[in-house]
Amino acid sequence: MPNESRKLPIGFAMGVTYRKLAALFQQRLSGHGITPEQWSALYQIDRAQGLIQREIAERTSKDKPTTTRILDHLEKKGFIYKKAGNRDRRSFLVYSTELGQAIIRVTTPIEDSVTAEVKACISEEEYEIMMELLLRIQLHIGGKIGNTELIED
């Protein structure tokens, strides 16, 4: 099987891996009323209060309509609130609420547990190399499609 897996197209192999990791994260988040997509946006908002929608989209590698949908869901759940920008009234600044901050505090260990699952089958050195290679691929491919901000932590 290891030799056969090397013949798989890289996009297929990375896609399958991503879907399995996302499903594991979704399963572990299921009791907290938040999806992995929403968690990613809320995590970025909580880390940098007062982001505008474009910045959230860039940090989560989502397009504008998807980001709008995610923010609407987070706002309905009471995890974020929006405030009109000082310079441009058409844009708004996004902040996490106390409830949103509490969800991030409770669920960040869940995200960490998914990372630990990956680290359970590879060495720390392999993990660091993998992350470096993924970033390098993202930057290279991003330069070909005009989006270079795919990983931000």
N, CA and C atoms as a LAMMPS dump frame, in Angstrom:
ITEM: TIMESTEP
0
ITEM: NUMBER OF ATOMS
459
ITEM: BOX BOUNDS ff ff ff
-5.0000000000000000e+02 5.0000000000000000e+02
-5.0000000000000000e+02 5.0000000000000000e+02
-5.0000000000000000e+02 5.0000000000000000e+02
ITEM: ATOMS id mol type element x y z
1 1 1 N 0.809 -1.212 0
2 1 2 C 0 0 0
3 1 3 C 0.849 1.272 0
4 2 1 N 1.945 1.377 0.796
5 2 2 C 2.733 2.61 0.768
6 2 3 C 3.207 2.976 -0.636
7 3 1 N 3.651 1.995 -1.431
8 3 2 C 4.092 2.308 -2.785
9 3 3 C 2.934 2.745 -3.662
10 4 1 N 1.759 2.114 -3.481
11 4 2 C 0.578 2.5 -4.236
12 4 3 C 0.154 3.925 -3.905
13 5 1 N 0.25 4.322 -2.623
14 5 2 C -0.188 5.662 -2.223
15 5 3 C 0.695 6.739 -2.84
16 6 1 N 1.922 6.414 -3.155
17 6 2 C 2.812 7.392 -3.785
18 6 3 C 2.408 7.681 -5.223
19 7 1 N 1.582 6.829 -5.797
20 7 2 C 1.127 7.027 -7.17
21 7 3 C -0.13 7.899 -7.228
22 8 1 N -0.731 8.195 -6.073
23 8 2 C -1.933 9.026 -6.051
24 8 3 C -1.588 10.461 -6.428
25 9 1 N -2.483 11.139 -7.135
26 9 2 C -2.257 12.571 -7.389
27 9 3 C -2.191 13.323 -6.056
28 10 1 N -1.303 14.289 -5.982
29 10 2 C -1.094 14.999 -4.718
30 10 3 C -2.362 15.697 -4.239
31 11 1 N -3.125 16.277 -5.163
32 11 2 C -4.362 16.952 -4.768
33 11 3 C -5.355 15.99 -4.142
34 12 1 N -5.42 14.794 -4.687
35 12 2 C -6.314 13.778 -4.137
36 12 3 C -5.861 13.378 -2.741
37 13 1 N -4.582 13.1 -2.583
38 13 2 C -4.045 12.677 -1.285
39 13 3 C -4.243 13.769 -0.23
40 14 1 N -3.967 15.023 -0.596
41 14 2 C -4.139 16.122 0.358
42 14 3 C -5.618 16.344 0.656
43 15 1 N -6.468 16.201 -0.336
44 15 2 C -7.907 16.372 -0.142
45 15 3 C -8.486 15.339 0.801
46 16 1 N -8.088 14.084 0.612
47 16 2 C -8.576 13.015 1.486
48 16 3 C -8.119 13.279 2.925
49 17 1 N -6.865 13.655 3.074
50 17 2 C -6.327 13.933 4.408
51 17 3 C -7.069 15.1 5.051
52 18 1 N -7.28 16.159 4.286
53 18 2 C -8.005 17.317 4.807
54 18 3 C -9.416 16.912 5.254
55 19 1 N -10.119 16.157 4.421
56 19 2 C -11.493 15.768 4.767
57 19 3 C -11.533 14.905 6.027
58 20 1 N -10.562 14.031 6.192
59 20 2 C -10.523 13.191 7.392
60 20 3 C -10.227 14.031 8.635
61 21 1 N -9.292 14.964 8.529
62 21 2 C -8.99 15.84 9.662
63 21 3 C -10.189 16.731 9.992
64 22 1 N -10.844 17.276 8.963
65 22 2 C -12.006 18.136 9.177
66 22 3 C -13.147 17.35 9.821
67 23 1 N -13.355 16.107 9.383
68 23 2 C -14.412 15.273 9.96
69 23 3 C -14.124 14.964 11.431
70 24 1 N -12.864 14.702 11.759
71 24 2 C -12.483 14.439 13.144
72 24 3 C -12.735 15.678 14.006
73 25 1 N -12.328 16.842 13.493
74 25 2 C -12.54 18.095 14.227
75 25 3 C -14.038 18.364 14.387
76 26 1 N -14.806 18.16 13.324
77 26 2 C -16.257 18.353 13.378
78 26 3 C -16.889 17.454 14.446
79 27 1 N -16.473 16.205 14.443
80 27 2 C -16.997 15.244 15.415
81 27 3 C -16.702 15.698 16.845
82 28 1 N -15.501 16.148 17.079
83 28 2 C -15.101 16.559 18.427
84 28 3 C -15.731 17.89 18.845
85 29 1 N -16.085 18.737 17.856
86 29 2 C -16.737 20.011 18.145
87 29 3 C -18.25 19.885 18.289
88 30 1 N -18.8 18.756 17.899
89 30 2 C -20.251 18.613 17.72
90 30 3 C -21.099 19.07 18.909
91 31 1 N -20.638 18.927 20.104
92 31 2 C -21.427 19.327 21.263
93 31 3 C -21.326 20.798 21.626
94 32 1 N -20.607 21.582 20.822
95 32 2 C -20.36 22.977 21.18
96 32 3 C -21.077 23.983 20.286
97 33 1 N -21.867 23.507 19.336
98 33 2 C -22.659 24.407 18.502
99 33 3 C -21.86 25.253 17.545
100 34 1 N -20.735 24.717 17.085
101 34 2 C -19.904 25.462 16.147
102 34 3 C -19.26 24.479 15.169
103 35 1 N -19.162 24.886 13.912
104 35 2 C -18.537 24.048 12.889
105 35 3 C -17.053 24.407 12.781
106 36 1 N -16.242 23.543 12.169
107 36 2 C -14.83 23.892 11.974
108 36 3 C -14.639 25.198 11.192
109 37 1 N -15.467 25.435 10.186
110 37 2 C -15.401 26.673 9.409
111 37 3 C -15.662 27.886 10.3
112 38 1 N -16.714 27.802 11.112
113 38 2 C -17.044 28.894 12.023
114 38 3 C -15.967 29.052 13.091
115 39 1 N -15.441 27.925 13.566
116 39 2 C -14.408 27.963 14.596
117 39 3 C -13.183 28.72 14.081
118 40 1 N -12.791 28.429 12.85
119 40 2 C -11.622 29.075 12.261
120 40 3 C -11.787 30.592 12.226
121 41 1 N -12.954 31.061 11.802
122 41 2 C -13.202 32.506 11.753
123 41 3 C -13.236 33.09 13.166
124 42 1 N -13.944 32.436 14.074
125 42 2 C -14.037 32.936 15.446
126 42 3 C -12.666 32.967 16.106
127 43 1 N -11.852 31.958 15.846
128 43 2 C -10.503 31.91 16.395
129 43 3 C -9.693 33.133 15.932
130 44 1 N -9.77 33.451 14.645
131 44 2 C -9.032 34.61 14.116
132 44 3 C -9.568 35.917 14.708
133 45 1 N -10.888 36.022 14.828
134 45 2 C -11.502 37.221 15.404
135 45 3 C -11.076 37.377 16.862
136 46 1 N -11.087 36.29 17.597
137 46 2 C -10.727 36.334 19.01
138 46 3 C -9.26 36.716 19.2
139 47 1 N -8.42 36.288 18.289
140 47 2 C -6.983 36.604 18.381
141 47 3 C -6.692 38.056 18.066
142 48 1 N -7.508 38.658 17.196
143 48 2 C -7.249 40.037 16.761
144 48 3 C -8.58 40.788 16.688
145 49 1 N -9.062 41.221 17.827
146 49 2 C -10.344 41.927 17.897
147 49 3 C -10.341 43.141 16.966
148 50 1 N -11.475 43.354 16.282
149 50 2 C -11.607 44.532 15.434
150 50 3 C -11.163 44.333 13.998
151 51 1 N -11.105 43.095 13.543
152 51 2 C -10.768 42.834 12.145
153 51 3 C -11.939 43.24 11.251
154 52 1 N -11.631 43.591 10.008
155 52 2 C -12.688 43.808 9.03
156 52 3 C -12.903 42.509 8.26
157 53 1 N -14.013 42.42 7.55
158 53 2 C -14.374 41.178 6.871
159 53 3 C -13.285 40.7 5.908
160 54 1 N -12.679 41.612 5.179
161 54 2 C -11.63 41.223 4.225
162 54 3 C -10.469 40.545 4.938
163 55 1 N -10.082 41.059 6.104
164 55 2 C -8.983 40.46 6.862
165 55 3 C -9.356 39.069 7.365
166 56 1 N -10.585 38.905 7.799
167 56 2 C -11.046 37.591 8.257
168 56 3 C -11.024 36.612 7.093
169 57 1 N -11.489 37.052 5.929
170 57 2 C -11.482 36.205 4.728
171 57 3 C -10.059 35.777 4.379
172 58 1 N -9.122 36.706 4.432
173 58 2 C -7.718 36.387 4.116
174 58 3 C -7.143 35.403 5.131
175 59 1 N -7.4 35.637 6.397
176 59 2 C -6.833 34.786 7.449
177 59 3 C -7.416 33.378 7.468
178 60 1 N -8.634 33.231 6.948
179 60 2 C -9.275 31.912 6.924
180 60 3 C -9.283 31.294 5.527
181 61 1 N -8.732 32 4.56
182 61 2 C -8.69 31.545 3.163
183 61 3 C -10.08 31.246 2.615
184 62 1 N -11.001 32.15 2.887
185 62 2 C -12.375 32.026 2.392
186 62 3 C -12.682 33.213 1.493
187 63 1 N -13.621 33.017 0.561
188 63 2 C -14.041 34.137 -0.273
189 63 3 C -15.033 35.008 0.502
190 64 1 N -15.364 36.164 -0.083
191 64 2 C -16.224 37.13 0.611
192 64 3 C -17.617 36.567 0.915
193 65 1 N -18.306 35.925 -0.046
194 65 2 C -19.646 35.405 0.281
195 65 3 C -19.622 34.345 1.388
196 66 1 N -18.623 33.479 1.368
197 66 2 C -18.518 32.451 2.413
198 66 3 C -18.247 33.097 3.761
199 67 1 N -17.36 34.084 3.782
200 67 2 C -17.046 34.784 5.029
201 67 3 C -18.278 35.497 5.569
202 68 1 N -19.04 36.131 4.687
203 68 2 C -20.277 36.799 5.105
204 68 3 C -21.229 35.8 5.755
205 69 1 N -21.398 34.651 5.132
206 69 2 C -22.293 33.614 5.664
207 69 3 C -21.82 33.145 7.034
208 70 1 N -20.519 32.883 7.164
209 70 2 C -19.957 32.427 8.439
210 70 3 C -20.174 33.483 9.525
211 71 1 N -19.905 34.748 9.201
212 71 2 C -20.072 35.819 10.185
213 71 3 C -21.535 35.968 10.596
214 72 1 N -22.443 35.821 9.639
215 72 2 C -23.873 35.89 9.968
216 72 3 C -24.255 34.792 10.961
217 73 1 N -23.748 33.571 10.73
218 73 2 C -24.033 32.459 11.649
219 73 3 C -23.445 32.73 13.036
220 74 1 N -22.213 33.214 13.07
221 74 2 C -21.574 33.495 14.361
222 74 3 C -22.311 34.603 15.12
223 75 1 N -22.797 35.589 14.381
224 75 2 C -23.532 36.679 15.02
225 75 3 C -24.869 36.174 15.569
226 76 1 N -25.579 35.351 14.805
227 76 2 C -26.863 34.791 15.269
228 76 3 C -26.678 33.94 16.518
229 77 1 N -25.543 33.265 16.618
230 77 2 C -25.266 32.42 17.783
231 77 3 C -24.775 33.23 18.985
232 78 1 N -24.547 34.525 18.765
233 78 2 C -24.089 35.382 19.856
234 78 3 C -22.601 35.287 20.13
235 79 1 N -21.823 34.767 19.176
236 79 2 C -20.382 34.604 19.363
237 79 3 C -19.59 35.848 18.961
238 80 1 N -20.17 36.678 18.096
239 80 2 C -19.487 37.897 17.629
240 80 3 C -20.482 39.047 17.599
241 81 1 N -19.94 40.25 17.506
242 81 2 C -20.763 41.423 17.187
243 81 3 C -19.97 42.299 16.225
244 82 1 N -20.706 43.089 15.451
245 82 2 C -20.115 43.97 14.454
246 82 3 C -20.328 45.416 14.881
247 83 1 N -19.321 46.224 14.587
248 83 2 C -19.375 47.64 14.933
249 83 3 C -18.928 48.434 13.709
250 84 1 N -19.611 49.514 13.396
251 84 2 C -19.246 50.329 12.234
252 84 3 C -17.81 50.822 12.374
253 85 1 N -17.095 50.807 11.25
254 85 2 C -15.717 51.28 11.251
255 85 3 C -15.642 52.785 11.422
256 86 1 N -14.568 53.278 11.991
257 86 2 C -14.401 54.717 12.216
258 86 3 C -14.097 55.458 10.922
259 87 1 N -13.254 54.883 10.079
260 87 2 C -12.848 55.55 8.844
261 87 3 C -13.847 55.352 7.725
262 88 1 N -14.352 54.145 7.606
263 88 2 C -15.243 53.81 6.501
264 88 3 C -16.515 53.191 7.07
265 89 1 N -17.613 53.916 7.015
266 89 2 C -18.875 53.453 7.589
267 89 3 C -19.438 52.248 6.839
268 90 1 N -18.953 51.997 5.605
269 90 2 C -19.438 50.845 4.839
270 90 3 C -18.844 49.542 5.354
271 91 1 N -17.676 49.624 5.959
272 91 2 C -17.072 48.407 6.516
273 91 3 C -17.356 48.364 8.016
274 92 1 N -17.267 47.173 8.57
275 92 2 C -17.513 47.035 9.991
276 92 3 C -16.389 46.237 10.624
277 93 1 N -16.178 46.503 11.894
278 93 2 C -15.17 45.801 12.667
279 93 3 C -15.867 44.665 13.402
280 94 1 N -15.19 43.543 13.522
281 94 2 C -15.798 42.363 14.131
282 94 3 C -15.06 42.022 15.425
283 95 1 N -15.844 41.76 16.463
284 95 2 C -15.313 41.442 17.785
285 95 3 C -15.982 40.167 18.299
286 96 1 N -15.264 39.41 19.104
287 96 2 C -15.886 38.251 19.747
288 96 3 C -16.561 38.715 21.036
289 97 1 N -17.694 38.116 21.329
290 97 2 C -18.421 38.399 22.57
291 97 3 C -17.809 37.562 23.696
292 98 1 N -18.298 37.751 24.899
293 98 2 C -17.833 36.91 26.008
294 98 3 C -18.151 35.445 25.731
295 99 1 N -19.329 35.194 25.15
296 99 2 C -19.703 33.826 24.799
297 99 3 C -18.75 33.259 23.746
298 100 1 N -18.419 34.06 22.742
299 100 2 C -17.477 33.626 21.711
300 100 3 C -16.101 33.339 22.287
301 101 1 N -15.668 34.183 23.206
302 101 2 C -14.367 33.983 23.855
303 101 3 C -14.379 32.706 24.682
304 102 1 N -15.492 32.444 25.345
305 102 2 C -15.611 31.224 26.147
306 102 3 C -15.579 29.987 25.256
307 103 1 N -16.253 30.05 24.11
308 103 2 C -16.252 28.912 23.17
309 103 3 C -14.831 28.634 22.69
310 104 1 N -14.085 29.671 22.377
311 104 2 C -12.697 29.484 21.926
312 104 3 C -11.861 28.865 23.051
313 105 1 N -12.028 29.333 24.274
314 105 2 C -11.263 28.767 25.4
315 105 3 C -11.561 27.277 25.573
316 106 1 N -12.827 26.903 25.423
317 106 2 C -13.234 25.507 25.618
318 106 3 C -12.834 24.627 24.436
319 107 1 N -12.862 25.178 23.228
320 107 2 C -12.65 24.354 22.031
321 107 3 C -11.22 24.36 21.492
322 108 1 N -10.389 25.285 21.905
323 108 2 C -8.995 25.272 21.435
324 108 3 C -8.297 23.964 21.822
325 109 1 N -8.522 23.426 23.02
326 109 2 C -7.927 22.11 23.316
327 109 3 C -8.431 20.996 22.389
328 110 1 N -9.65 21.151 21.878
329 110 2 C -10.161 20.167 20.924
330 110 3 C -9.366 20.239 19.628
331 111 1 N -9.114 21.455 19.161
332 111 2 C -8.295 21.618 17.955
333 111 3 C -6.891 21.079 18.213
334 112 1 N -6.368 21.354 19.398
335 112 2 C -5.046 20.835 19.764
336 112 3 C -5.031 19.308 19.757
337 113 1 N -6.151 18.693 20.137
338 113 2 C -6.217 17.224 20.161
339 113 3 C -6.168 16.64 18.75
340 114 1 N -6.69 17.387 17.772
341 114 2 C -6.607 16.927 16.378
342 114 3 C -5.149 16.994 15.924
343 115 1 N -4.464 18.069 16.272
344 115 2 C -3.034 18.169 15.955
345 115 3 C -2.263 17.031 16.631
346 116 1 N -2.612 16.72 17.872
347 116 2 C -1.951 15.626 18.596
348 116 3 C -2.174 14.292 17.896
349 117 1 N -3.359 14.112 17.311
350 117 2 C -3.653 12.885 16.55
351 117 3 C -2.673 12.736 15.396
352 118 1 N -2.41 13.834 14.703
353 118 2 C -1.452 13.805 13.584
354 118 3 C -0.06 13.486 14.114
355 119 1 N 0.307 14.148 15.2
356 119 2 C 1.641 13.95 15.765
357 119 3 C 1.837 12.55 16.342
358 120 1 N 0.75 11.843 16.589
359 120 2 C 0.849 10.481 17.131
360 120 3 C 1.405 9.491 16.116
361 121 1 N 1.331 9.819 14.837
362 121 2 C 1.8 8.869 13.822
363 121 3 C 3.055 9.342 13.09
364 122 1 N 3.598 10.501 13.49
365 122 2 C 4.843 10.988 12.9
366 122 3 C 5.693 11.619 14.008
367 123 1 N 6.974 11.758 13.74
368 123 2 C 7.854 12.372 14.733
369 123 3 C 7.686 13.892 14.726
370 124 1 N 8.205 14.523 15.757
371 124 2 C 8.165 15.984 15.831
372 124 3 C 8.917 16.597 14.647
373 125 1 N 10.044 16.007 14.3
374 125 2 C 10.82 16.497 13.161
375 125 3 C 10.019 16.364 11.861
376 126 1 N 9.356 15.221 11.669
377 126 2 C 8.526 15.028 10.475
378 126 3 C 7.372 16.028 10.437
379 127 1 N 6.795 16.306 11.597
380 127 2 C 5.706 17.282 11.676
381 127 3 C 6.199 18.661 11.232
382 128 1 N 7.341 19.082 11.763
383 128 2 C 7.898 20.394 11.399
384 128 3 C 8.204 20.451 9.902
385 129 1 N 8.771 19.381 9.363
386 129 2 C 9.069 19.331 7.926
387 129 3 C 7.775 19.393 7.123
388 130 1 N 6.767 18.626 7.543
389 130 2 C 5.483 18.628 6.847
390 130 3 C 4.883 20.032 6.822
391 131 1 N 4.89 20.712 7.958
392 131 2 C 4.319 22.058 8.015
393 131 3 C 5.1 23.026 7.125
394 132 1 N 6.414 22.895 7.123
395 132 2 C 7.246 23.743 6.263
396 132 3 C 6.94 23.471 4.788
397 133 1 N 6.812 22.207 4.437
398 133 2 C 6.513 21.852 3.049
399 133 3 C 5.121 22.323 2.631
400 134 1 N 4.133 22.167 3.508
401 134 2 C 2.784 22.637 3.185
402 134 3 C 2.771 24.14 2.945
403 135 1 N 3.462 24.893 3.792
404 135 2 C 3.533 26.336 3.612
405 135 3 C 4.221 26.678 2.294
406 136 1 N 5.301 25.986 2.002
407 136 2 C 6.026 26.238 0.753
408 136 3 C 5.131 25.967 -0.461
409 137 1 N 4.387 24.867 -0.422
410 137 2 C 3.467 24.533 -1.516
411 137 3 C 2.384 25.607 -1.62
412 138 1 N 1.821 26.018 -0.484
413 138 2 C 0.782 27.048 -0.498
414 138 3 C 1.281 28.341 -1.112
415 139 1 N 2.464 28.766 -0.712
416 139 2 C 3.022 30.01 -1.251
417 139 3 C 3.306 29.887 -2.74
418 140 1 N 3.838 28.749 -3.157
419 140 2 C 4.14 28.532 -4.571
420 140 3 C 2.866 28.509 -5.414
421 141 1 N 1.899 27.705 -5.015
422 141 2 C 0.654 27.595 -5.766
423 141 3 C -0.144 28.883 -5.643
424 142 1 N -0.121 29.484 -4.453
425 142 2 C -0.818 30.757 -4.248
426 142 3 C -0.322 31.83 -5.189
427 143 1 N 0.973 31.836 -5.462
428 143 2 C 1.541 32.794 -6.406
429 143 3 C 1.027 32.578 -7.824
430 144 1 N 0.638 31.357 -8.115
431 144 2 C 0.112 31.029 -9.447
432 144 3 C -1.352 31.44 -9.592
433 145 1 N -2.07 31.516 -8.428
434 145 2 C -3.49 31.852 -8.497
435 145 3 C -3.795 33.19 -7.822
436 146 1 N -2.761 33.855 -7.317
437 146 2 C -2.962 35.174 -6.74
438 146 3 C -3.419 35.194 -5.302
439 147 1 N -3.277 34.088 -4.569
440 147 2 C -3.653 34.06 -3.153
441 147 3 C -2.517 33.423 -2.381
442 148 1 N -1.734 34.23 -1.662
443 148 2 C -0.573 33.683 -0.956
444 148 3 C -0.779 33.582 0.542
445 149 1 N -1.938 33.919 1.066
446 149 2 C -2.142 33.886 2.513
447 149 3 C -3.047 32.727 2.893
448 150 1 N -2.523 31.513 2.827
449 150 2 C -3.347 30.36 3.131
450 150 3 C -3.12 29.838 4.537
451 151 1 N -1.935 29.955 5.077
452 151 2 C -1.69 29.546 6.465
453 151 3 C -1.342 30.796 7.241
454 152 1 N -2.012 30.986 8.338
455 152 2 C -1.652 32.076 9.229
456 152 3 C -1.983 31.634 10.628
457 153 1 N -1.001 31.647 11.47
458 153 2 C -1.238 31.19 12.847
459 153 3 C -0.521 32.061 13.821
